Amino acid sequence: MEEAGRAGAARGRDRRWELKPGDLLKHSLPGAVVAVYAALAVLSPRLLESLAQEDSWVEWLTFGFFAAAAAAQLAAAWRRPPAEAWAPAALAAFCLLVAGEELSWGQRLLGFVPPEAFLAGNVQQEANLHNLLQAALKPKWLVVAVLALWGTAAPLALHLAAGRLGRAQGPLRRLAPPEDLVPWSLLGAGLLVAYPVDFTGEYVELLTGCLFFLAAPGRAAASLPRAPLSVLPWLLAAAGWAAVESQARLGSASKNECAALETRALASRVAAGGATERLLDKEHLHKRAFSAVGAGYLRPEVLSVLESVACPGAAPAPLRRRYLVDPWGQPYWIRYQEDPEAGAQVATLYSFGPNRRRDSTDSGDAAGDDILARTSPLDEDGAGPGSGSEDDAVLR
């Protein structure tokens, strides 16, 4: 009898690895993410980058899948007795945290300026916690840890220990994803470690969101209408995208004018000796303006340039100006590269504009609602002709 019981348990464990009706549809979701990523990496790297930009489709879908996973786990926790609710509640809290971090807690959507601690200590000047850890631990390793521990080690350990955990088996299994999702977790972790192309991390984060959504317990899915639960991530992503697009049409004229004045002032100061020799020695640089000062590409006096800019109809904003942040709470950027028309290196200072998303091209040409100001060619001293005048920057 004992041997028969062990054999039955072994057959049960093996069946968890068998494909069941509907599995093809389930695996098509992470499969589609990986397929799109691989195809774009080979055929259209620019489109791969464009889709992965902040507030573009990859980010909004990542938010959508984590938010939908949180809703499903909360539904599961609500339907269980308190002694069993902790596992789905913990997963719901984690998914909500990731969803909020993915959108910087609404910073770009709402256009607020983060507290000074985030502006000074976060290289991306965003209102999120994971980038504060970047000096000690890059965010990609946090995702690798989640995929390795939650996505791989936990289901494998439960598979091997089936029948030996007693009452703990149920709650622990509700924490771990199904075993058949392990290959996707391994693939995601491997892609992050190898990082074959830029923006790999954004696509793996989307893959991870899909896995958390697919790992939501069956009772959670049954507690919500199946069709709405299935389309919830897509609805959230579409709503976010629409909100971002509407911001460009409903933008404030005074903020547009202020950003134009500030980018022009920054470009003029860079052209008037604000660029350091370290910048002039580079062929190409694309960086947040505040970070460029910290990295020694721009002189420290650039930080005080915006204090003297008078923006009609705008309230005083000493904090954002001190950290070179635009009126929508986004950092100003500098792009330094050769201008084919001028045949020389120029610097472009720009804001993402009302939609709070980069639209300009790699060549520095204006696109979308980005607000740009470009310096005249810089010489070896970091100055353009007639440096110091307003004519040293050309508004684009």
KEMAR-765132 format. One record per atom (N, C-alpha, C): residue in one letter; x, y, z. Coordinates in steps of 0.02 Angstrom, whole numbers, padded with zeros to 5 digits, always signed. Layout:
aXYZ ...
// end
This chain:
m+00042-00060+00000 m+00000+00000+00000 m+00043+00063+00000 e+00097+00061+00041 e+00141+00119+00045 e+00174+00132-00022 e+00197+00077-00055 e+00228+00086-00120 e+00178+00112-00171 a+00116+00087-00167 a+00064+00111-00213 a+00051+00185-00202 g+00052+00206-00138 g+00041+00277-00124 g+00096+00320-00152 r+00158+00297-00145 r+00214+00336-00172 r+00210+00338-00247 a+00190+00282-00278 a+00184+00281-00351 a+00129+00329-00374 g+00073+00331-00336 g+00019+00377-00355 g+00041+00449-00349 a+00079+00464-00295 a+00104+00533-00287 a+00151+00552-00343 a+00193+00503-00363 a+00240+00517-00418 a+00203+00530-00483 r+00149+00489-00495 r+00110+00501-00556 r+00076+00569-00554 g+00054+00589-00493 g+00023+00655-00487 g+00072+00710-00501 r+00134+00702-00477 r+00184+00754-00490 r+00199+00757-00564 d+00204+00698-00596 d+00219+00697-00668 d+00163+00730-00708 r+00100+00720-00687 r+00044+00748-00724 r+00044+00824-00723 r+00075+00853-00671 r+00077+00925-00668 r+00120+00954-00723 w+00162+00912-00753 w+00205+00936-00807 w+00175+00922-00875 e+00118+00885-00877 e+00087+00869-00940 e+00046+00928-00967 l+00045+00936-01033 l+00004+00988-01063 l-00069+00969-01058 k-00110+01017-01039 k-00181+01006-01031 k-00219+01050-01081 p-00283+01036-01093 p-00322+01079-01137 p-00319+01152-01113 g-00307+01197-01158 g-00301+01267-01140 g-00230+01290-01126 d-00183+01242-01117 d-00114+01261-01103 d-00083+01298-01161 l-00101+01279-01222 l-00072+01312-01280 l-00090+01386-01279 l-00152+01401-01262 l-00174+01471-01258 l-00137+01507-01202 k-00128+01473-01146 k-00093+01503-01089 k-00021+01520-01107 h+00013+01473-01139 h+00084+01484-01156 h+00093+01531-01215 s+00039+01544-01251 s+00045+01590-01307 s+00058+01662-01284 l+00039+01678-01223 l+00049+01747-01198 l+00124+01761-01187 p+00159+01723-01144 p+00232+01736-01140 p+00268+01721-01205 g+00242+01673-01243 g+00273+01658-01307 g+00270+01717-01355 a+00213+01753-01354 a+00206+01812-01397 a+00255+01867-01377 v+00264+01877-01311 v+00311+01928-01288 v+00382+01912-01312 v+00402+01850-01303 v+00470+01830-01324 v+00477+01834-01400 a+00426+01813-01436 a+00429+01814-01509 a+00435+01885-01536 v+00395+01931-01508 v+00398+02001-01530 v+00467+02031-01514 y+00491+02017-01454 y+00557+02041-01434 y+00611+02016-01481 a+00611+01951-01496 a+00663+01921-01539 a+00658+01948-01610 a+00597+01954-01636 a+00588+01978-01704 a+00611+02050-01711 l+00592+02093-01664 l+00612+02163-01668 l+00687+02172-01657 a+00716+02130-01614 a+00788+02136-01603 a+00828+02123-01667 v+00801+02080-01709 v+00835+02064-01772 v+00814+02110-01829 l+00749+02123-01834 l+00722+02157-01893 l+00716+02233-01885 s+00701+02255-01824 s+00688+02327-01815 s+00707+02350-01745 p+00773+02357-01731 p+00794+02379-01665 p+00764+02446-01644 r+00752+02490-01693 r+00723+02555-01676 r+00652+02548-01650 l+00613+02505-01682 l+00544+02494-01658 l+00546+02460-01590 l+00592+02413-01580 l+00600+02381-01515 l+00612+02434-01461 e+00655+02482-01476 e+00669+02536-01428 e+00609+02582-01419 s+00576+02598-01474 s+00519+02644-01470 s+00463+02615-01427 l+00449+02551-01435 l+00395+02520-01396 l+00413+02514-01322 a+00478+02515-01307 a+00500+02506-01237 a+00514+02572-01202 q+00503+02628-01236 q+00514+02693-01204 q+00464+02702-01147 e+00482+02748-01102 e+00437+02762-01046 e+00369+02786-01073 d+00316+02761-01042 d+00248+02777-01061 d+00229+02752-01130 s+00267+02704-01157 s+00247+02672-01219 s+00215+02605-01203 w+00202+02565-01254 w+00160+02506-01246 w+00189+02453-01199 v+00254+02441-01202 v+00283+02389-01160 v+00274+02406-01086 e+00287+02469-01068 e+00280+02489-00999 e+00207+02485-00976 w+00161+02509-01017 w+00091+02507-00997 w+00064+02436-00993 l+00086+02393-01037 l+00064+02322-01032 l+00093+02289-00970 t+00156+02305-00954 t+00186+02278-00893 t+00145+02299-00832 f+00128+02363-00829 f+00084+02387-00775 f+00018+02350-00776 g-00012+02342-00835 g-00077+02310-00840 g-00077+02239-00815 f-00026+02200-00832 f-00025+02130-00811 f-00012+02124-00736 f+00032+02166-00708 f+00044+02163-00636 f-00018+02187-00598 a-00051+02240-00623 a-00111+02264-00589 a-00167+02212-00592 a-00175+02180-00649 a-00226+02128-00656 a-00210+02068-00611 a-00146+02050-00607 a-00126+01996-00562 a-00142+02014-00489 a-00131+02076-00471 a-00147+02098-00403 a-00222+02093-00390 a-00263+02112-00439 a-00336+02107-00431 a-00357+02035-00422 a-00328+01989-00461 a-00346+01919-00456 a-00325+01890-00388 q-00266+01908-00365 q-00243+01883-00300 q-00284+01912-00243 l-00303+01976-00248 l-00346+02005-00197 l-00414+01969-00195 a-00440+01952-00253 a-00503+01915-00255 a-00496+01847-00221 a-00439+01815-00232 a-00426+01750-00200 a-00421+01757-00125 a-00385+01809-00102 a-00378+01820-00030 a-00446+01834+00003 w-00489+01871-00032 w-00554+01888-00005 w-00598+01827+00005 r-00591+01777-00038 r-00633+01718-00035 r-00607+01665+00013 r-00547+01674+00039 r-00518+01622+00082 r-00524+01642+00155 p-00524+01593+00200 p-00522+01610+00272 p-00456+01644+00289 p-00454+01684+00342 p-00393+01721+00359 p-00330+01679+00362 a-00336+01617+00387 a-00276+01575+00393 a-00247+01557+00325 e-00287+01560+00272 e-00263+01541+00206 e-00255+01601+00159 a-00275+01660+00183 a-00275+01718+00139 a-00208+01752+00133 w-00161+01734+00177 w-00098+01772+00178 w-00058+01764+00114 a-00059+01704+00083 a-00019+01693+00023 a-00043+01736-00035 p-00107+01733-00055 p-00128+01778-00109 p-00124+01851-00091 a-00134+01868-00027 a-00129+01938-00006 a-00057+01963-00014 a-00008+01921+00003 a+00062+01940-00006 a+00079+01950-00079 l+00055+01905-00122 l+00068+01912-00194 l+00034+01974-00221 a-00027+01989-00197 a-00062+02049-00220 a-00024+02112-00201 a+00002+02113-00140 a+00041+02172-00117 a+00104+02180-00160 f+00137+02125-00175 f+00197+02128-00217 f+00180+02154-00287 c+00127+02128-00317 c+00109+02149-00384 c+00088+02222-00386 l+00053+02245-00334 l+00035+02316-00330 l+00097+02360-00324 l+00146+02337-00285 l+00208+02375-00278 l+00244+02381-00345 v+00248+02325-00382 v+00282+02326-00446 v+00244+02371-00496 a+00178+02366-00496 a+00138+02407-00542 a+00148+02481-00527 g+00149+02500-00464 g+00161+02569-00446 g+00231+02592-00464 e+00280+02550-00451 e+00349+02567-00468 e+00358+02575-00543 e+00324+02533-00581 e+00330+02535-00654 e+00309+02603-00681 l+00260+02633-00651 l+00235+02699-00674 l+00263+02756-00633 s+00314+02741-00591 s+00342+02792-00546 s+00286+02825-00506 w+00238+02784-00486 w+00182+02806-00444 w+00145+02865-00474 g+00140+02864-00540 g+00100+02915-00575 g+00136+02980-00589 q+00202+02981-00580 q+00239+03044-00589 q+00230+03072-00660 r+00240+03030-00710 r+00234+03055-00779 r+00161+03067-00797 l+00117+03024-00771 l+00046+03032-00788 l+00018+03096-00758 l+00036+03110-00696 l+00009+03169-00661 l+00054+03230-00669 g+00117+03220-00686 g+00162+03276-00698 g+00186+03310-00635 f+00193+03273-00579 f+00217+03305-00518 f+00293+03299-00511 v+00322+03344-00473 v+00394+03343-00460 v+00406+03300-00398 p+00448+03248-00402 p+00459+03204-00344 p+00493+03242-00287 p+00489+03214-00226 p+00526+03243-00170 p+00601+03246-00185 e+00636+03290-00150 e+00707+03301-00165 e+00749+03238-00157 a+00730+03194-00111 a+00769+03133-00101 a+00772+03092-00165 f+00718+03090-00204 f+00717+03053-00266 f+00755+03090-00321 l+00750+03156-00322 l+00785+03195-00373 l+00860+03190-00364 a+00883+03189-00302 a+00955+03189-00288 a+00985+03119-00289 g+00947+03070-00264 g+00976+03003-00255 g+00958+02953-00308 n+00912+02970-00353 n+00888+02924-00404 n+00915+02948-00471 v+00956+02907-00505 v+00987+02929-00567 v+00935+02946-00621 q+00876+02916-00616 q+00824+02931-00665 q+00778+02987-00643 q+00789+03014-00582 q+00749+03069-00556 q+00674+03052-00559 e+00658+02990-00539 e+00590+02966-00539 e+00568+02948-00469 a+00503+02951-00457 a+00475+02936-00391 a+00466+02861-00383 n+00521+02824-00383 n+00516+02752-00370 n+00574+02731-00325 l+00564+02674-00292 l+00612+02651-00243 l+00668+02610-00274 h+00652+02570-00326 h+00702+02523-00350 h+00763+02558-00380 n+00753+02618-00408 n+00811+02653-00437 n+00855+02685-00384 l+00828+02694-00323 l+00870+02719-00268 l+00923+02668-00249 l+00910+02604-00265 l+00957+02550-00249 l+01008+02539-00304 q+01004+02578-00358 q+01044+02563-00417 q+01119+02566-00404 a+01141+02609-00358 a+01212+02613-00344 a+01238+02548-00314 a+01195+02514-00276 a+01217+02451-00244 a+01194+02390-00282 l+01136+02394-00314 l+01108+02335-00348 l+01066+02358-00407 k+01086+02340-00467 k+01049+02360-00526 k+00980+02327-00526 p+00928+02364-00547 p+00860+02335-00546 p+00854+02269-00582 k+00895+02258-00635 k+00887+02195-00672 k+00901+02135-00628 w+00946+02143-00578 w+00961+02086-00535 w+00904+02072-00487 l+00863+02122-00471 l+00803+02109-00432 l+00755+02066-00471 v+00748+02079-00536 v+00704+02039-00578 v+00732+01969-00586 v+00798+01963-00595 v+00829+01897-00599 v+00815+01857-00536 a+00820+01890-00478 a+00807+01856-00414 a+00735+01831-00410 v+00687+01873-00432 v+00617+01852-00432 v+00605+01792-00477 l+00633+01795-00537 l+00624+01740-00585 l+00659+01676-00561 a+00717+01684-00529 a+00754+01626-00506 a+00722+01594-00444 l+00700+01636-00396 l+00674+01609-00334 l+00599+01593-00339 w+00559+01643-00356 w+00486+01632-00361 w+00469+01591-00422 g+00498+01608-00480 g+00477+01576-00543 g+00508+01508-00555 t+00564+01493-00523 t+00599+01430-00538 t+00608+01387-00476 a+00644+01413-00426 a+00661+01372-00367 a+00599+01350-00328 a+00552+01396-00318 a+00493+01379-00277 a+00451+01323-00307 p+00431+01327-00371 p+00391+01272-00398 p+00430+01207-00403 l+00495+01210-00418 l+00534+01148-00421 l+00540+01116-00353 a+00552+01157-00301 a+00557+01129-00233 a+00491+01098-00212 l+00435+01130-00227 l+00370+01101-00209 l+00357+01037-00248 h+00379+01035-00309 h+00371+00974-00350 h+00409+00916-00319 l+00470+00930-00297 l+00511+00876-00269 l+00488+00856-00200 a+00458+00903-00163 a+00438+00889-00094 a+00364+00872-00087 a+00330+00860-00143 a+00258+00847-00141 a+00243+00789-00094 g+00193+00798-00050 g+00172+00746-00004 g+00210+00746+00061 r+00263+00786+00067 r+00303+00785+00128 r+00298+00850+00168 l+00256+00896+00146 l+00252+00961+00180 l+00189+00967+00223 g+00146+00917+00221 g+00086+00918+00262 g+00041+00977+00246 r+00017+01011+00299 r-00029+01066+00289 r+00003+01127+00256 a+00069+01131+00259 a+00103+01189+00228 a+00102+01185+00152 q+00086+01126+00126 q+00088+01117+00053 q+00041+01166+00018 g-00021+01173+00044 g-00070+01215+00010 g-00050+01288+00006 p-00035+01321+00064 p-00016+01392+00061 p+00047+01404+00019 l+00096+01359+00026 l+00158+01368-00013 l+00144+01361-00088 r+00100+01315-00105 r+00085+01307-00176 r+00047+01367-00203 r+00009+01400-00160 r-00026+01460-00183 r+00023+01518-00193 l+00081+01516-00162 l+00132+01567-00172 l+00170+01556-00237 a+00183+01494-00254 a+00225+01478-00312 a+00184+01473-00375 p+00214+01487-00433 p+00179+01480-00496 p+00175+01407-00517 p+00134+01389-00565 p+00131+01320-00590 p+00199+01299-00619 e+00213+01234-00614 e+00278+01210-00637 e+00288+01220-00712 d+00233+01220-00751 d+00243+01225-00823 d+00263+01295-00845 l+00264+01344-00799 l+00289+01411-00816 l+00363+01419-00801 v+00394+01368-00771 v+00465+01372-00754 v+00509+01387-00814 p+00499+01355-00873 p+00542+01370-00930 p+00542+01444-00949 w+00484+01477-00942 w+00481+01548-00959 w+00521+01590-00909 s+00518+01570-00845 s+00558+01605-00795 s+00632+01597-00808 l+00652+01537-00825 l+00723+01525-00841 l+00744+01565-00902 l+00702+01568-00953 l+00718+01606-01013 l+00725+01680-00996 g+00678+01706-00957 g+00682+01777-00939 g+00744+01794-00900 a+00761+01752-00851 a+00822+01763-00811 a+00884+01760-00856 g+00885+01711-00901 g+00942+01705-00947 g+00950+01765-00992 l+00894+01792-01017 l+00898+01852-01060 l+00925+01911-01021 l+00905+01918-00958 l+00929+01974-00919 l+01004+01968-00905 v+01027+01908-00890 v+01098+01899-00877 v+01139+01912-00940 a+01116+01886-00997 a+01153+01895-01060 a+01143+01965-01088 y+01084+01993-01081 y+01065+02060-01107 y+01091+02071-01178 p+01065+02032-01226 p+01092+02034-01294 p+01082+02099-01330 v+01028+02136-01315 v+01016+02200-01349 v+00990+02250-01297 d+00996+02314-01313 d+00969+02365-01269 d+00893+02356-01261 f+00869+02374-01202 f+00798+02371-01185 f+00773+02300-01174 t+00820+02252-01168 t+00800+02184-01151 t+00762+02183-01085 g+00785+02223-01037 g+00754+02224-00971 g+00680+02241-00972 e+00661+02288-01015 e+00591+02309-01018 e+00547+02252-01043 y+00571+02213-01091 y+00531+02158-01118 y+00529+02100-01068 v+00582+02089-01031 v+00581+02036-00980 v+00535+02056-00922 e+00532+02120-00906 e+00485+02142-00855 e+00413+02129-00877 l+00399+02140-00941 l+00332+02124-00968 l+00320+02049-00964 l+00369+02009-00982 l+00363+01936-00977 l+00348+01916-00905 t+00383+01946-00857 t+00372+01931-00786 t+00301+01949-00765 g+00276+02006-00788 g+00207+02024-00773 g+00158+01973-00799 c+00171+01948-00860 c+00127+01896-00888 c+00128+01833-00844 l+00186+01815-00818 l+00191+01754-00777 l+00153+01763-00712 f+00158+01821-00680 f+00119+01832-00619 f+00044+01831-00633 f+00025+01857-00691 f-00046+01856-00710 f-00069+01785-00722 l-00029+01745-00757 l-00048+01676-00771 l-00046+01632-00708 a-00006+01653-00659 a+00000+01614-00597 a-00056+01629-00548 a-00099+01678-00564 a-00155+01693-00519 a-00197+01630-00509 p-00216+01614-00448 p-00250+01550-00434 p-00316+01544-00471 g-00334+01482-00486 g-00395+01469-00524 g-00457+01495-00489 r-00458+01492-00424 r-00517+01517-00388 r-00523+01592-00395 a-00465+01626-00401 a-00468+01699-00411 a-00498+01714-00479 a-00478+01674-00529 a-00506+01685-00596 a-00581+01670-00595 a-00600+01618-00556 a-00671+01600-00554 a-00712+01650-00515 s-00679+01688-00471 s-00716+01736-00430 s-00731+01800-00468 l-00700+01809-00526 l-00714+01865-00570 l-00738+01838-00636 p-00780+01875-00672 p-00799+01852-00739 p-00737+01841-00781 r-00733+01784-00815 r-00671+01767-00849 r-00654+01816-00905 a-00703+01837-00944 a-00687+01882-00999 a-00658+01948-00974 p-00690+01982-00924 p-00660+02044-00899 p-00591+02034-00871 l-00580+01979-00835 l-00514+01967-00807 l-00462+01959-00862 s-00480+01926-00916 s-00433+01914-00970 s-00415+01978-01007 v-00462+02023-01012 v-00449+02085-01050 v-00426+02142-01005 l-00427+02132-00939 l-00410+02186-00893 l-00340+02215-00906 p-00288+02174-00917 p-00222+02205-00930 p-00222+02249-00992 w-00257+02227-01044 w-00258+02265-01106 w-00298+02329-01097 l-00353+02326-01059 l-00392+02386-01046 l-00352+02437-01007 l-00315+02414-00956 l-00274+02460-00916 l-00220+02492-00959 a-00188+02451-01001 a-00135+02478-01044 a-00163+02529-01093 a-00220+02513-01124 a-00251+02559-01172 a-00272+02624-01138 a-00300+02619-01077 a-00321+02679-01041 a-00261+02723-01025 g-00206+02692-01004 g-00145+02730-00989 g-00118+02765-01051 w-00116+02728-01106 w-00091+02757-01168 w-00135+02816-01190 a-00200+02808-01185 a-00246+02862-01204 a-00237+02923-01160 a-00225+02911-01095 a-00215+02967-01049 a-00152+03006-01067 v-00099+02969-01085 v-00036+03003-01104 v-00046+03043-01168 e-00080+03012-01217 e-00091+03047-01281 e-00134+03109-01272 s-00182+03106-01227 s-00226+03164-01217 s-00190+03222-01185 q-00137+03207-01148 q-00099+03260-01115 q-00068+03308-01165 a-00046+03281-01222 a-00015+03323-01273 a-00065+03373-01301 r-00128+03351-01308 r-00179+03396-01336 r-00207+03445-01285 l-00203+03425-01221 l-00230+03467-01168 l-00176+03504-01130 g-00116+03507-01159 g-00059+03537-01125 g-00069+03611-01112 s-00034+03635-01061 s-00037+03705-01043 s+00010+03746-01087 a-00017+03799-01117 a+00024+03842-01160 a+00080+03876-01120 s+00065+03894-01057 s+00116+03926-01016 s+00173+03878-01000 k+00157+03814-00989 k+00210+03765-00977 k+00252+03754-01039 n+00220+03751-01097 n+00257+03745-01160 n+00306+03802-01168 e+00282+03863-01156 e+00324+03922-01164 e+00382+03921-01113 c+00366+03900-01052 c+00418+03896-01000 c+00472+03846-01019 a+00451+03787-01043 a+00500+03736-01063 a+00543+03760-01121 a+00513+03797-01168 a+00551+03824-01224 a+00603+03874-01200 l+00584+03917-01153 l+00632+03966-01125 l+00688+03931-01087 e+00670+03879-01050 e+00720+03845-01008 e+00769+03804-01050 t+00744+03769-01101 t+00790+03732-01144 t+00837+03779-01181 r+00811+03837-01201 r+00853+03886-01235 r+00907+03913-01188 a+00888+03926-01125 a+00936+03951-01076 a+00990+03899-01063 l+00971+03835-01058 l+01020+03782-01047 l+01067+03776-01106 a+01039+03777-01166 a+01081+03772-01226 a+01129+03831-01231 s+01105+03891-01215 s+01148+03950-01218 s+01206+03944-01168 r+01191+03917-01109 r+01244+03911-01059 r+01295+03858-01079 v+01271+03803-01108 v+01317+03752-01132 v+01362+03781-01186 a+01333+03820-01231 a+01371+03851-01285 a+01419+03904-01260 a+01404+03932-01201 a+01446+03986-01174 a+01496+03960-01124 g+01521+03900-01134 g+01573+03872-01091 g+01549+03824-01038 g+01485+03804-01041 g+01459+03758-00991 g+01479+03686-01003 a+01504+03671-01063 a+01527+03603-01079 a+01599+03594-01055 t+01613+03536-01026 t+01681+03522-01003 t+01721+03486-01057 e+01785+03481-01046 e+01828+03446-01094 e+01808+03373-01100 r+01782+03345-01046 r+01761+03275-01048 r+01705+03265-01098 l+01659+03313-01101 l+01605+03308-01151 l+01632+03317-01221 l+01676+03366-01230 l+01702+03382-01297 l+01744+03325-01325 d+01771+03283-01281 d+01812+03226-01304 d+01769+03168-01327 k+01704+03170-01313 k+01660+03114-01331 k+01631+03125-01401 e+01618+03070-01435 e+01585+03074-01500 e+01510+03078-01492 h+01485+03046-01439 h+01412+03044-01429 h+01397+03038-01355 l+01347+03076-01333 l+01323+03072-01264 l+01248+03084-01264 h+01212+03045-01227 h+01140+03055-01219 h+01124+03041-01146 k+01107+03094-01108 k+01104+03088-01036 k+01057+03141-01007 r+01029+03126-00949 r+00993+03178-00914 r+01040+03235-00897 a+01016+03297-00903 a+01060+03355-00893 a+01089+03356-00823 f+01048+03341-00772 f+01073+03342-00704 f+01127+03288-00694 s+01116+03229-00722 s+01166+03176-00718 s+01229+03195-00755 a+01222+03232-00811 a+01281+03253-00849 a+01325+03300-00808 v+01294+03341-00765 v+01334+03383-00720 v+01370+03339-00670 g+01334+03292-00640 g+01365+03248-00590 g+01421+03205-00618 a+01415+03188-00683 a+01466+03146-00715 a+01524+03186-00744 g+01521+03252-00737 g+01576+03294-00760 g+01574+03313-00833 y+01517+03305-00866 y+01512+03325-00936 y+01491+03399-00943 l+01455+03424-00893 l+01436+03494-00891 l+01462+03525-00827 r+01476+03590-00829 r+01504+03624-00771 r+01449+03635-00719 p+01467+03637-00654 p+01417+03644-00601 p+01374+03706-00607 e+01401+03760-00637 e+01362+03821-00642 e+01300+03813-00686 v+01297+03760-00726 v+01238+03746-00766 v+01177+03736-00721 l+01188+03711-00660 l+01132+03697-00614 l+01094+03760-00594 s+01126+03817-00599 s+01092+03879-00578 s+01062+03918-00636 v+01067+03891-00697 v+01044+03928-00756 v+00970+03944-00753 l+00929+03895-00733 l+00857+03904-00736 l+00830+03953-00685 e+00870+03969-00634 e+00846+04015-00582 e+00831+04085-00610 s+00866+04103-00664 s+00857+04170-00692 s+00806+04172-00749 v+00775+04115-00765 v+00727+04114-00820 v+00658+04135-00793 a+00629+04185-00825 a+00563+04210-00805 a+00510+04177-00848 c+00469+04136-00818 c+00415+04102-00854 c+00349+04137-00840 p+00321+04170-00890 p+00257+04206-00880 p+00201+04158-00857 g+00167+04177-00805 g+00110+04139-00782 g+00127+04076-00744 a+00191+04063-00731 a+00212+04002-00696 a+00232+04018-00625 a+00212+03975-00579 a+00230+03984-00509 a+00304+03970-00498 p+00335+04000-00449 p+00406+03986-00434 p+00415+03911-00421 a+00469+03884-00447 a+00481+03812-00439 a+00556+03801-00427 p+00581+03823-00369 p+00653+03818-00357 p+00679+03747-00355 l+00638+03700-00329 l+00662+03631-00323 l+00672+03600-00391 r+00623+03602-00435 r+00630+03570-00500 r+00685+03604-00541 r+00692+03670-00535 r+00743+03704-00573 r+00813+03687-00548 r+00820+03679-00483 r+00885+03662-00455 r+00909+03594-00480 y+00862+03549-00495 y+00879+03482-00519 y+00866+03474-00594 l+00858+03530-00629 l+00851+03530-00702 l+00793+03485-00725 v+00736+03498-00696 v+00674+03461-00712 v+00626+03509-00747 d+00590+03483-00797 d+00546+03526-00836 d+00479+03539-00801 p+00436+03581-00829 p+00373+03597-00795 p+00326+03538-00785 w+00338+03482-00819 w+00295+03422-00811 w+00327+03371-00764 g+00379+03391-00728 g+00410+03346-00680 g+00459+03296-00709 q+00479+03306-00772 q+00525+03260-00806 q+00594+03294-00814 p+00647+03255-00812 p+00714+03285-00818 p+00726+03313-00888 y+00763+03368-00891 y+00789+03391-00955 y+00846+03344-00976 w+00853+03335-01042 w+00905+03291-01069 w+00953+03330-01113 i+01014+03303-01119 i+01063+03330-01166 i+01085+03274-01213 r+01087+03291-01277 r+01112+03244-01328 r+01170+03280-01363 y+01228+03249-01362 y+01288+03279-01393 y+01312+03233-01448 q+01314+03258-01509 q+01334+03217-01566 q+01349+03263-01625 e+01371+03232-01680 e+01388+03271-01739 e+01324+03290-01776 d+01322+03353-01798 d+01268+03377-01840 d+01293+03373-01912 p+01264+03329-01954 p+01288+03321-02023 p+01286+03386-02063 e+01235+03428-02050 e+01229+03491-02087 e+01285+03539-02068 a+01300+03543-02003 a+01353+03588-01981 a+01422+03558-01988 g+01425+03491-01993 g+01490+03458-01997 g+01530+03465-01934 a+01496+03472-01877 a+01531+03481-01813 a+01487+03454-01757 q+01516+03448-01698 q+01479+03424-01640 q+01435+03479-01611 v+01373+03462-01596 v+01327+03510-01565 v+01292+03475-01507 a+01265+03516-01462 a+01227+03490-01405 a+01154+03509-01413 t+01110+03462-01400 t+01038+03475-01402 t+01011+03465-01332 l+00980+03516-01304 l+00946+03512-01240 l+00872+03506-01254 y+00838+03459-01220 y+00768+03450-01237 y+00726+03426-01178 s+00661+03439-01184 s+00610+03416-01138 s+00565+03367-01174 f+00536+03319-01138 f+00489+03272-01168 f+00424+03306-01189 g+00411+03366-01163 g+00350+03401-01182 g+00289+03376-01144 p+00230+03400-01163 p+00168+03384-01126 p+00152+03310-01119 n+00171+03269-01169 n+00154+03198-01163 n+00203+03159-01120 r+00257+03193-01097 r+00306+03164-01050 r+00337+03100-01077 r+00347+03098-01142 r+00377+03040-01175 r+00424+03064-01230 r+00481+03031-01237 r+00529+03051-01288 r+00501+03035-01357 d+00497+03085-01400 d+00474+03077-01469 d+00529+03092-01519 s+00580+03131-01500 s+00632+03151-01547 s+00673+03091-01568 t+00705+03097-01626 t+00741+03041-01657 t+00812+03037-01630 d+00845+02981-01646 d+00915+02972-01625 d+00960+03026-01653 s+00942+03054-01710 s+00984+03106-01740 s+00973+03174-01707 g+00926+03177-01660 g+00914+03239-01624 g+00862+03283-01657 d+00830+03260-01710 d+00779+03300-01744 d+00715+03301-01703 a+00681+03357-01704 a+00620+03365-01666 a+00565+03319-01693 a+00526+03292-01649 a+00469+03250-01668 a+00418+03252-01611 g+00356+03238-01628 g+00304+03239-01577 g+00299+03307-01544 d+00292+03307-01477 d+00287+03371-01443 d+00350+03387-01401 d+00406+03352-01416 d+00468+03369-01382 d+00487+03442-01395 i+00518+03473-01346 i+00539+03543-01351 i+00615+03545-01349 l+00646+03568-01403 l+00718+03563-01412 l+00750+03632-01420 a+00812+03637-01398 a+00855+03694-01414 a+00924+03667-01428 r+00953+03688-01483 r+01017+03661-01505 r+01070+03716-01506 t+01130+03699-01482 t+01185+03747-01483 t+01215+03752-01552 s+01251+03806-01564 s+01293+03809-01623 s+01352+03762-01612 p+01392+03747-01665 p+01449+03702-01656 p+01495+03725-01600 l+01517+03677-01559 l+01560+03692-01502 l+01633+03681-01523 d+01676+03727-01502 d+01747+03719-01517 d+01781+03682-01460 e+01848+03678-01463 e+01884+03638-01413 e+01880+03668-01344 d+01859+03732-01338 d+01852+03763-01273 d+01781+03756-01246 g+01738+03721-01284 g+01669+03712-01262 g+01626+03771-01275 a+01644+03814-01323 a+01604+03873-01336 a+01591+03880-01410 g+01533+03906-01427 g+01517+03921-01496 g+01536+03992-01513 p+01530+04011-01575 p+01546+04079-01595 p+01504+04129-01557 g+01537+04181-01533 g+01501+04233-01496 g+01471+04206-01432 s+01507+04163-01398 s+01480+04128-01340 s+01454+04177-01288 g+01401+04156-01256 g+01371+04196-01204 g+01309+04233-01225 s+01296+04237-01290 s+01236+04272-01313 s+01179+04224-01323 e+01118+04251-01328 e+01060+04209-01340 e+01063+04176-01408 d+01102+04203-01453 d+01106+04175-01520 d+01147+04111-01522 d+01178+04092-01466 d+01218+04031-01466 d+01174+03969-01466 a+01110+03976-01453 a+01064+03919-01456 a+01010+03934-01506 v+00992+03885-01544 v+00940+03894-01595 v+00880+03851-01575 l+00824+03882-01564 l+00764+03844-01545 l+00739+03804-01604 r+00727+03739-01592 r+00704+03695-01646 r+00631+03678-01636 
// end
